[in-house]
Amino acid sequence: MMTVLIDYWFWIKSFHLVCVISWMAGLFYLPRLFAYHSKTTAGTEMHATFLQMEDKLYRFIMQPAMIFSLTSGATLATIGDTWQMPWLHAKLLSITFLLVFHFLLRSWYYDFKQGNFCRSERFYRVVNEVPTILLVIIVICVVIKPF
């Protein structure tokens, strides 16, 4: 089965990159929305608007992009037989942290949904840098393969 997919390597890789870019865009944007949302008051029209924006971003862009990124990435690792490469292990560790961050964002969304504004604007601005750091590590692992 995997030998058949070799012919589609570049198509799968292109799909993977588009999905990763979409997922990362959401990981960058949702904390920014939370920073603005933290300055609103529960029960207001603005609060409801932010909830709708955040929910749609997560459910319709981030979640599918994450699933397709992971699936296409695993397919590429299998086709390329790179599962034993140390650089891939470092990349997978970074992806694990991205997944934790992804699900933390959903948890923070539920806090807003319940009217629980327990984190400051500054908190969301600082955590907004987490995906950037992880992205840099992942790109270095994939392009430079330092290990």
C-alpha positions in Angstrom: 0.0 0.0 0.0 2.7 2.5 1.0 4.7 1.8 -2.2 1.6 2.9 -4.2 1.6 6.2 -2.2 5.2 7.0 -3.2 3.9 8.2 -6.5 1.8 10.7 -4.6 4.5 11.9 -2.2 4.6 15.5 -3.4 0.7 15.7 -3.4 0.6 14.4 0.2 3.4 16.7 1.2 1.6 19.7 -0.3 -1.6 18.8 1.4 0.3 18.3 4.7 1.9 21.8 4.4 -1.5 23.5 3.7 -3.0 21.7 6.7 -0.1 22.7 8.9 -0.3 26.3 7.8 -4.0 26.4 8.5 -3.6 24.8 11.9 -0.8 27.1 12.9 -2.8 30.1 11.7 -5.5 29.1 14.2 -3.0 28.5 17.0 -1.6 32.0 16.4 -5.0 33.7 16.1 -7.1 32.1 18.8 -5.0 33.3 21.7 -5.1 36.8 20.1 -8.9 36.6 20.1 -8.8 35.5 23.8 -6.7 38.6 24.6 -9.4 40.8 23.1 -12.2 38.7 24.6 -10.7 39.0 28.1 -11.5 42.8 28.0 -15.2 42.2 27.4 -18.0 41.5 29.9 -19.9 38.2 30.1 -23.4 38.5 28.7 -22.7 41.3 26.3 -23.2 41.2 22.6 -19.4 41.5 22.1 -18.9 38.5 24.4 -21.3 36.5 22.3 -19.6 37.6 19.1 -16.2 36.5 20.4 -17.6 33.1 21.5 -19.0 32.5 18.1 -15.7 33.5 16.3 -13.6 31.4 18.6 -15.8 28.4 18.4 -16.0 28.5 14.6 -12.2 29.0 14.3 -11.6 26.0 16.5 -14.2 23.6 15.1 -14.1 24.4 11.4 -10.5 25.4 10.8 -8.2 24.3 13.6 -9.7 20.9 14.5 -9.9 19.6 10.9 -6.5 21.1 10.0 -4.9 19.4 13.1 -6.4 16.0 12.2 -5.4 16.2 8.5 -1.9 17.5 9.5 -1.4 14.5 11.8 -2.7 12.0 9.3 -0.8 13.3 6.3 2.3 13.7 8.5 2.1 10.1 9.7 1.6 9.0 6.1 4.7 10.9 5.0 6.8 9.4 7.9 5.7 5.9 6.9 6.3 6.4 3.2 9.7 8.0 3.8 10.5 5.4 6.5 11.7 8.1 8.9 10.1 6.9 12.1 13.5 5.9 13.6 15.2 9.3 12.7 16.2 11.3 15.8 15.1 14.6 14.1 11.6 13.2 13.7 11.5 12.3 17.4 12.3 15.9 18.3 9.6 17.0 15.8 7.1 14.6 17.3 7.9 15.9 20.8 7.2 19.5 19.6 4.0 18.4 18.0 2.9 16.8 21.3 3.4 20.2 22.9 1.3 21.8 20.1 -1.4 19.2 20.7 -1.4 20.1 24.4 -1.6 23.8 23.5 -4.4 23.1 21.0 -6.6 21.4 23.7 -5.7 24.0 26.3 -7.1 26.6 23.9 -10.4 24.7 23.8 -10.4 24.5 27.6 -9.8 28.3 27.8 -12.7 28.8 25.4 -15.0 26.9 27.7 -13.9 29.2 30.5 -15.0 32.2 28.5 -18.2 30.4 27.6 -19.0 29.9 31.2 -18.3 33.6 31.9 -15.1 32.7 33.8 -12.6 35.4 32.9 -9.8 34.0 35.1 -6.8 35.0 32.9 -5.6 38.4 31.9 -5.0 39.9 28.4 -1.3 39.8 29.1 -1.5 36.0 29.8 -3.0 35.4 26.4 -0.5 37.6 24.7 2.4 35.7 26.3 1.0 32.2 25.6 0.5 33.4 22.0 4.3 33.0 21.6 4.2 29.3 22.4 3.3 28.0 18.9 5.9 30.3 17.4 8.7 28.8 19.4 7.4 25.2 18.7 7.1 26.1 15.0 10.7 27.2 14.8 11.9 24.0 16.5 9.8 21.9 14.1 11.0 23.7 11.0 14.7 23.4 12.1 14.1 19.6 12.7 12.6 19.1 9.3 14.8 21.3 7.2 18.2 21.1 8.9 17.8 17.7 10.5 20.3 18.5 13.3 20.1 15.0 14.9 
